[in-house]
Amino acid sequence: MKLSTKKLLLVSSIAAALVGCNSSDDDNNHVSDQTISVRLMETTDIHTNVMPYNYFVSQEVNETQLPEWGLARTSLVIEAARNEVENSMLFDNGDLIQGSPMGDYMASLGTEHVKENTHPVYKAMNELQYDAANLGNHEFNYGLDYLDESLKGSEFPYVSANVWKVDNSLEKVSDAADECEVRITEEFYETAEHKYNPYVILDREFKSSNGESYIVKVGVIGFTPPNIMGWDASLLKCNVMVSDIKKTAEHYVPKMKAEGADIIVAIPHSGLNDNNDEFAENATLHLAYVDDIDAIMFGHDHREFPNTTGEYGEIEGVDAELGLINGIPAVMPGFWGAKLGVIDLTLTTKDDGETWDVDHSKSTSTLRSLIPNSSNRIIEDLVADEHQGTIDYMSASIADIDVNMNSFFPQVVPDLSIQVVNEAQLHQLMKWKAEGVFADAADDAIFLSVSAPFKSGRNGPQDYTNIQEGELTNASVADIYVFDNNTPAVLKMTGSDMKNWIEWVNSNAYNSLPLAAGERFLNESFPGYNFDVFFGGFNQAGEGLLKYTINVEQESKYIDINGFEYTETDNKQLTSLTYNGVEIADDAEIYVITNNYRASNVKMPGVDKAVLVKEEAAFNNRELVQYYLQDSLAENEGDTALAFPNAEVFQLVAPNTDSVWFASATLDEAFRCVDNGITGLSTEKAEETKAGTEGFTKFHFNFDYSGEFNCAAKAK
C-alpha cells in the first residue's frame, strides 16, 4: 500500500488539531477526491463451450455460420473491455466442465486423463488470466474425483462457501441409521470443514484518479445451489454437505470485512426470483440484502441481467434496466459465453487510500455482446486436440432412421425426441420388473415412463433437438438427452397422483383460453425441460397403450403458481386418461421411471405423495438411450435400420377456439416439417420473441390431429 509524504503530514496535522480542541472538525469526516474505477467482468454457464462450433450439425454448416457462443469468441470481448480501463478483474460463475459435446468427450476419457492433462476449459481460462471462479451445480455431475482432478488445472482460485466435508460428529437431522444430514446451526459454521475455499481476499494494485497506485483488497465469495444434494445424490450423499446461501453469506461476509476486504464481490451460481425459501436454489435476491456485498455476478438460469424484457418487473427492489438489486450492481450474462457481464465500480476513500469503499450510486452494470464474425485463434489452437476428439467421438454412427427427431413443437404435438427417451426408460423399467425388483407390485399395476423435451429454445432460437439426416449418432443421443448427470429413479404412485402431475404440467405450460389480444398460447416462463409427457409402450397392434386428452379451454387446476407454491382448485383440464383403452382409476397402482432430478421435486403435485422405490447410480438416463438402441439393434439381427412410430400419447382440445400461436425454432428444418403436413401446424415465418429473447418464429396450431405426427427424415 502506498504511504505518501502527503499522508504523513495529514496524520500529524490531524493529531495536532485533536489536541487543540474537542469540536467536530471537518477533518474527521474528510473525504478525499481520489477515486478508483474498477471493471469487474464475468462469464457464466460456459458448459464447456470453448469453441464456437455446433457439434450437432455438419462441418460445412459450421464453416458458413459461426455460432453465437464459445469462450474463444468471448475472449475477444474480454480483451476489448480490459483495454478500455486501467483496472479490471475477471471471474467465472460456474457450470463449466459439463453440458456440451466437448464436456461429454472429456468425461468419457475419465478421471485418469484429467490427472495427466489439463482440461480444455482451463487451458483457455488460464490464458485469459481469470482472477477467481465459483463452482456451479454441474461441476459435480461427474463425481468429486473428476471435479477435484480437473480443478488442479486451474491457475486461479475457486470458491464455494456452502459446500462442506461430511462430519459425522455434528448433530444429525434425525437418528436414522443411514442419516448423513446434519443440522445447520451457528455451531455448524464454526465447526464444520469446508470442501473448497469459502472465499478469497485478493490483493490487487489499482491505479487511482490521481495517477498513483494503491493496493485494494478484493473479497470474492461463491455459492453453489443447495439442490446438488438432490440432483447428484448418488454422487454426493454422505460425501459432502450443503448450507443455505443467504445464511452462509451472513456468516462469512462480516469475517471478510474483519480480515480487511475493501470490497466484496459475490459470484453465486444462483438465479433471481422472488422467494423466501431456506435452501433456495435461486437466492440472488437474498444476497443483495446481506450487508457489505458490493457487487453480485450471478448465473445458473441462463438469463440476462440487466435487461429490458420486464421479466423481473414484479420483484421488489429489482431494477432490471439499470442492473440493480437493492441498489447493488448485478449482472448475469446468459450462457455459453454469448455475452460478457460487466460491472464498473467507483471506489472512494476517506483515509487517502488506506481503505476503500464502493460508491454504489456511481456503479453501473452492462452486458457486452460478441464481436461479429470473430474468434480468438489462440484459444482455438489451445483446445484443437480436444475439439477434433469431440468431433470424432460425436460422429460415431449408431443406427439408421427414416424420421426426423426434433423438439420444435412438443407442447402441442407428441414428438419423438421425448418418446425415444421414454421408450428407453420404460425398456429399463421392464427389465427390472422381469428381474423381480418390483415383486410386491399388484397384478394390475401399471408401468410407465415420463420425460420432457430437454432442448426447447432455452438457449436461443436454434437450441432445439434437430436430428434430420436419417441417422442416429453419439451426437444424436446427446441432442436428445442433454443432461448427462440425470440418473434413473422409479416412483410408486396412484392414479390420482399421476393425474395431479399432468394437471400441474397443464397449469404451468398453457395460458388460459381464450387468449387476450397479443397473448401467446405457451407460458414461456415454464421451461421446456419441465414439460413432462407420460408414455406406456405399445400394444400388439402397434398402438400406444397410454392416451390422455386435455381441454385447454377449461380453467387450470393450479393457480397463483410461484415455484412450488400454489393454490389448488377443483378445476380439471385432464378430461380422459386411459391405459389399454380403460380409464385409469384414482386408486390405480402405478410405477413411473423418471430421472433423479424430477424425483427430487418432492413439493411438486404428483411427486409430492409418491414413494421413491428405486434409484440407480450405475448409469445415467442418457446411457439408457444408448443401451436401448443397442438392444433394439440386437433384435434386428444385423439390420441397422430402426423404426419409431409415434405413440400419440396426448391430444389437446379446444372446442371453441380456431387457432392459437406460440414462438418456436427459427430453423429451416422446423419450416420443412410444418410445410410437409405435421398435424395442425402452420407458419408465415414471422419473427417473434420468446421469454424476452429475439429471433424466434411465430407458429400457429389449430387443434387438428388428423395429419402426420412424424416428420420424415431429410433426403440426403
N, C-alpha and C positions, 0 to 999 in steps of 0.2 A: 504494500500500500504506500502510495506517495505521501510523504510528510514534508511540506514545503516550508521555507522560511516564513512565508506569509502566515502559515498556520501557527507556528511557534509564537510569533508576535501577537496573534489574535488570542491565543491561550493566555499570554501574560497580561494583556490589556483587560481581559475579562476578569482575571483574578484580582487585579488592582481595583476594578470597579466594584467588585463584591465586597472588598474591604471597606471602601469608602461610603457605601450606602446600602440600605435594605430595600430600596424601592424596586419595583418591577421594571427592569431595564429592557430596552428593545433588543439588546444583545442576547438576552436569554431566549428570545424567540426568533433569533436570527435565522433567516432562510437564504441560503446562497442562491445566486442566479445561475450557478453551474447546473447543467443537466447532462444526462447521458441518454442517448437514444439507442435502444437495443431491439434488434429484429429477431423474433423467435419464429422458426419455420417448422412445419410438421407434415409428415406423411402418415397415413394410417391405412389399415386393411389392404396392404400390398398383395397379400395372399400369393407370394412367390411370383408375381407378375413382374419379373425383371425385364424381360424382353418385350418390345412392342410387337407381339406375334400372337395370332389366334390359332392355337393348335387344333381347333375343331374344323378348320377349313383348309383348302389346299394351299400349297406354297405359291401357286400362281396368284391366288386371290390375295395372299399376304403381300406379294410383290407390287400389287396395284393399289392396295388400300391399307395404309398404315393405321393400325388400331389406335384408338384414343386412350391408350393406357400404357403402363410399363415404366418401371423406375429408370430405365435408360432415357426415357423421354422426360420424366420429372426432373432428372438431374440437371437438364439444361435450364429449367425454371429456377432450380435451387441456385445454380451458378449466377444467373442473372440477378436474382433477388439479393444474393450476397454482395455482388459487385456494386449495388446501389448504396450500400451503407458501410459505415466504419465497423459496426459491432453486430454480430449475429450469432445465433446458435441454431442447431438442427436436431430435431427429435423424431422418433418413430413411436407410434401409439400402440402397435401390436397387430396380431393376426398376420404374421409374416411368413412362416415356413410351411403353411398349408393352404390349399384352396385353388391351385391351378395345376395343369398337367406337369409343369416342372416340379411342383411340390410333390405330386404323386410319384414322379420318376425318382426323385431323391429319396423319398421314403422307401421305395421298392429296393433301393440299394442297401438300406438298413443302417443300424447304429454304427457298425464297424466301419462303414465307409466315411461317415462324418467324423469319426475319430481321427482318421488319417487325412481327410480332405475338407477344406473349408467349404461350408455350404455356400452356394452361389449368391444367396441374398447378402451374406456378409462380405463376400468378395466386393460386391457393388457398394455396400454401405460403408465399408472401411475406406474405400476410395473416395467416397463423398464426405468423409470425416464427420459422421454423426457425433453428437455430444452425449446423448443418452437415449435409452429406449425402454419401453414398457412391455410387459407380457400380456397378450390378448388371450382369449379363451382357446382359439385354435392352435396356439403354441403347444397345448397339452394333448393334441389329438393322437400323436404317435407315441405317447408314453414319456415318462420322465427321463429315462436313459437317453433316448434320442434327442429330447429337448436339451438336456444338460450338455451333451457332447456337441450339439450344434452351437450352443451359446459360447462355447470355448473359442469359436472362430470369430467372435465379435471383439473388436478392439475398442469398444466403448462400453460404459457400464449399463447394466439392466436394473430396473426397479420393479418391485411388486409388493406393496405394503401389506396386502391382505391374504397372502398365501404363506402358510406356516408348515413346519415339520410336525408330524404327529407326536404327541407327548401323552403317553398313557397315564402319567401321574396326575394329570389335570382332572378336574371334576367333570364327570360324564353327564351327558344329557339324560341318560337313563341307566338302569342297572342291567340292561340286556347283555348277555354274554358276548355277543358279537358287535356290540355298540362301539364305534370308534369316534363318534362326535362328542365334543366337549362343550361346556358352557362358555360363552364368550363374555367374560366379566373383566373388570379393570385388572384383576389379578392375572387374568389370562395374558393381557398385553404386556405385563411386567415379567411374566414367567416363560411364556412360550417362545420358541426359537423360530426365526424366520427361515423359510426355504430359500428366499432370494433377498437381496438388499431391499429394505423398505423404501429407502430414499438415498440420495447422494447430495452433497453440497459441493458444487464445483467452483473453484476459484477461477474467475475469468478476468483478464485485463481488458478493460474497455476504455476507449478514448472519449473524453467529455467535450462539452461545447467550448471549453477554454483551451482546448488543444492538448491538455495534459492527460495522462493515463492513470487509471485507478483500478485497484482490484475490487471486483464486486463478487460477493458470494451468492451463487445461484443455487437455490434448493430445488430439487426435482423429485417428485413423489409420484408413484404409479399405482394403478389398481386394476385388478382382473375381475370379471364378472363372477360373483359367488356361485353362479349356476354351473360352473365347471364340475362341481361335485355331483350333479345330476347328469349333465351331458357326457362326461367322461368318467362315470362312476366306476366302470370296470378297470380303469387305469389308475384312478386316484383315490378311491375309497381306502381308508386306513393307511394311505401313503402321504397325504397332505391334508391340511385343514384350511378353511377359509373363514374370514370375518367380514362383517358388514363394511361397505365402503365408507360411508359417512362417519361412523363411529371410529373407524381406524384412522381416518383423516383427523378427526378431533383429538385423537390421542397423539399423533405424530407431528402435526403441523406446529404446535407450541414447542415441541422439542427441537424442531428445525430452527425456529426463531431463536430459541435459547442457545443453540450452537452457532448462532451468528449469521444465519441466512438473511441476506438483504432482501431478496425477492424469492417467492416460491411459485414454481410452475407445476401444476397438476396435469398429468397425462393419463387420465383414466380411460381404459378401454370399456367405455360405458356410454350408452346413448342418452338422449334427452327426451323425457316426457314428464308428465305431472303425476307423481305418485308419492305416497308417504310410507312405502313398504320398507321394512327392515330386510336386509339381504337383497335389496333391489338390484336387478340386472342393469337397469338404466338409472344411474344415480348422479348424473352430471349436475342436475338441478340442485341436489342436496349439497354437492361440493361448493357451489357458488355461495352458500351461506355459512361456510366454515371460515372463521376469521383468519386473515393473513394469507389466504390464497390469492395470488395476484394475476394469474392467467390460467386458463383451462384449455388444454389442447386434447380434444376428445375424439372418439371414434366408435366403432362397433356396429352401428346400424346402417352404415353405408349411405348416409345422407350428407347434405351440405349445410354448413353453418359458418358465416351468415348467409341468409337468402331472402328472397322477396316473394316466396310462394304462399305465405300465410299459414303454413302448416304448424307453426308454433304460436300462432296468434292468441290462443286462449290460455297460455301458460303465464301466470302472473310473474312478473319480474324478468321476462324474456323479451329482449328487443332484437328480433331476428335480423332486421335490416342493418342495424349497427353492429351486430355480433356481440351483444352484451347479455350477460345473465346476472341479475342482481348487481348490475353496474360493472361486473368483472368481464374483461375481454375474453372471448372464447372463439375457437374455430374447430370445425370438423370438415376435412377436405375430401369427403366422398370415399372413394375406394380405388384400388389398383393403381394408384399414382396418377389418376386422371386430373387431379388438382393438387395444389400445394397450399397448405394453410399458413397464413402469415399474421402474426400479431406484432405490432410495433409499440413498444413500451417507452414511456418517458420516465426516467428516474431523476429524482431530486434528492438533495442532501441538505441537512440542517447543521452539519458539522464539518463542512469543507472536505467531504469525501471519506470521512471515517466510516459512515454508514450511508445507505441509500434506501429510498422509498419509491414506490410506484405512484405516479400521478395518474389515476385511472381515468380522470376526465380528459386527459390528452392521449390516451392509448387507443389504438384502432385495431380492428380485425378485418381481414380480407381473404379472399381466395384467389389464387393465381391459376390461370388456365395454361395448357400446354402450348408450346411454340409450334405453330403449324408445320407439318411435314418435316419434323426434325427429331433426331435421336442421337444419343451420345455413343459414338463408336468405341470409345474407351471402355465404357460399361459393357457394351455388347461383346467386345472381344474378351473381357474378363470371364464371361459366362458362356463362351462359344461352345465348349465341350459339353456342358450340361444341356445347352439348347439343342444341339444335334442329338444327344442321347434321348432327350424328351421326344423329339420328332420321330426317331426310330421306334421308341417304346410305344408311343400312342398310335402309330400307323399299323401295328400288327393286326392282321385280319382275323376275325372270329367266325363270321357266318355271312351268308347272302340273304337278303330280304327283298320283298317286292313292294314294300310300303315305305312311306316317309314317316319317321317318328319325330314329332315336334311337340312343343308346348305352347303354341300360339294362342289356342282357344280352349284351354282345359276347363274353365269355369262354365262354359255353355255347351260344349260338345265333348263327350267322353273321348279321351285320346290315349294313344299307345305309350306315350312317354311315362304316364303314370301306371298304365296297365302292365307293362313289362316288369316294372318293379314289383307290382302286386303279384304277378304270376310267380316271380322268383321267390318272394317271401312266402306265399302260400305253398309253393313246392317244398320249401324247407319245413314249414309247419306240419305238412302232411307226412314228411319223413319222420319228424319227431313223434307224431301220433303213432305211426307204424312201429316205432321203436318202443312204444309203451310209455312215453313221457307223460301222457295225459290219461293214465289208466283209470282215474276216478271220474272221467268225463261221462256224462249221461249218454245213453244210446242215441238220443236225438239231438245231441249238442251240435251246434253249427260252427264250422271252422272258416274263418275269413282272414283277409288281409286288408290293410289300409295304408295308403301312401299319398303323396302330393306332388305337384309339379315343382321341382326344385329350381328350375330356371324359367322365370316368367317375367322378365323385364326389370328385375330389381336393380340390375347394373346397366340399364340403358336399353335402347330400342333394338339392339341386336343380341341381347342377352337372353336367348331362348334356345332350348334344345332344338336342333335342326339337323337331323340325320336324313339326308336326301338322296344319296348316291347308290342305294341298294346294297349297302354293305355295313356290317357291324364290325367295329374295330375296338381296340382298347380305349381310343378316344371317345367312341360312341358310348361305352359304358360309363365313362366319367361324365359325358354330356348328359346322360340320363340321370345319374346319381352323383351330384357334385360333392356331397358331404361324405368324405371317406372316413369320418370319425364316428358315424352312426353305427351302432351295433344292434342286432335284433333283440326284441323284447316281446313277450306274449302276455296279454291281459285277458283275464276272465271277467266277463261282464254279463249283464242281462240284456234282453231285447229293449227294455226301457232305456238302459244306458246308451245303447247304440243309437236309438232314436234321438236322445238328447245331444249326442255327439254330432249327428247330422244337422240337427236344428241349430247347434252352435255355429257350425260352418256356414249354414244359410244366413243366419242373423248377421254374421260378420261380412260375408262376401258380397251380398246383394243389397243395393239400395231399394227401398220400398217403391212399388209401383202404385199409381202412375208416377213417373218421374217428373220432377219440376223442370221448368224450362231450362235447357242447357245442362241438366244433370245427366251424368252417365250411369250406366247400369251397375257396373262393378265398383265396389268400395275400394279405392286404391290404397287406403291406409292399411288394408288387410293383406299381408304378404302372400304371394302365391304359394310359398312353401308351407303355408298353414291351411291350404285348401285341400283338406283330406277327402279322398274318394275311396269307398269300400269296394271290395271285389270278392267273389265267391267261387271262381272257377267256371267250368263249362259242363253241361250235361252231355249225354252220349250223342245228341243231335247237333252238338257244336254251338249251342246257345248258352248265353250267360245265365248262371244259376241265380245270381242276386240282381234284383231290379228295384229301383226306387224312383218315385215321382215327387217333384217339388213344385208347389204352386207359389210362384213368387209375387202373386198379387195379394196373397194373404199376409197378415201382419207377422212380424218376426216374434219368435218365442222369447228371445233375449234382447233387452233394450238397455239403454244407458250404459253401454259397454265401455269400460276403461281398464285395459289389460284383462285380468281375470275377475274384475269387479263388475257386477251387472245386476239388472233387475229381471227376474224371471216372471213371465206371464203365462196365461193359459193358451196363447196363440200357437198355431201349428202351421208350418209350411209344408211339412212332410205329409203327403196325402196317401202314400202307398209304399210299403216296404215288404217285399216278398223274397222268399228263398225257395227255389224249385217250384214256383207257382203258388206257394202258400204264404199267407201273411205271417210275419214274424211276431209272435206274442210278446207282451211286455216281460213275461217271466221266462222267456227262452234262455237257454244256457249257450253262451257264445264265447269262443276263444278267438282272439284277434291278434295277429302278429303285426307289429309296427316297429319303430326304432326307439332306442333308449331316450332320445330327446323328447319324443311325443309321450312316451310312457312316464316321463318325469313331470309332465304338466298336471300335477295332481289337483290343481284348482279348476281345471277345465271341465265343463259339463261333459259327461260321458266317460271321462277318465277318472273323475273325482271319486266315484264309487266302485271303480274296477279294482281288481286284485292282480298284482303282478305275480305271475306264476312261473315265469321262466325268463332268465337273462342269459345271453351268450356272448362272451368276450373273445372267443377264439377266432372269430371272423367278423367282418363288418357287413353292412347291408349291400354295399357296392359289390363285395365279393360274392354275395348271394346271387346277384345278377350274373356274374361270371360263371358260377357253379351251375346255375340253371341253364345257361346257354350250352355249357359243356355237356350236361346230362341230356339236353334236347338233341344235340348233335349226335351223341352216342346212340340214341334211339333211332336216329336216321340212318344208321349203318353206313356212314361214309358220305352221305349226301350233305353238302354244306348249306343247302337252302332251308330256311326256317319260315314257317307261316305264322302270322299273327292276326287272326280275326279279331274284330272289336267286340267286346262283350256287351257294349251299350248299356252300362250299368245304371245310368241315371238319365232322367228327362225332366227338363224344365217346362212348365205350362203356365200360360198367362192368357186366359180366355178372352179378356177384353183389351189386349194390347197387341198392336200390329207389329211393332218393332222397337228394339232398344239399341243403344250404341255404347261402345266402350273403346278404349285405346289399347293397342297391342303392337306387335312387332312391325318394324319397318324393314322388311326383308323381301326380296323377290320371291323367295320360296313361300312365304305366307300368302302373297298375292296369287301365286300359281295354284296353291291348294284351294283357295277360295274360288278362283276362276274355273277350276275343274270340278266344281259341284259339291264341295263339302257342305253338308246339310245346313240350311238356314242362314248361311253367312254371305255377306256381300261387302264391298268397299269401293269408294270412289278415290281412295288413296289420299284423302285429305290429311294434312298434318295436324297432330294433336299433342298435348302434354299428357304425362302420366305421373301422378304424385309430384307434380311440380317440375318434372324433367321434360325438356322439349325433344322433338324428333320422332315421336311415336306416330302411329297411323290410326285413323278412325275407322272402326268396323261396325257393321250392323248385324243384328241377329233377330230373326223373325219367328222363332219358336217352332220352326218346321224341321221335323226329324225324319222326313220321308226320303232323304237322299243318301249320299255316301257318308260314312264316318271316317274312313281312312283316306289318306292322300297317297296316290300311287307314287312309287319311287321315281325320282327324276331320271329321265333317259340319259344314259352315258354317251 
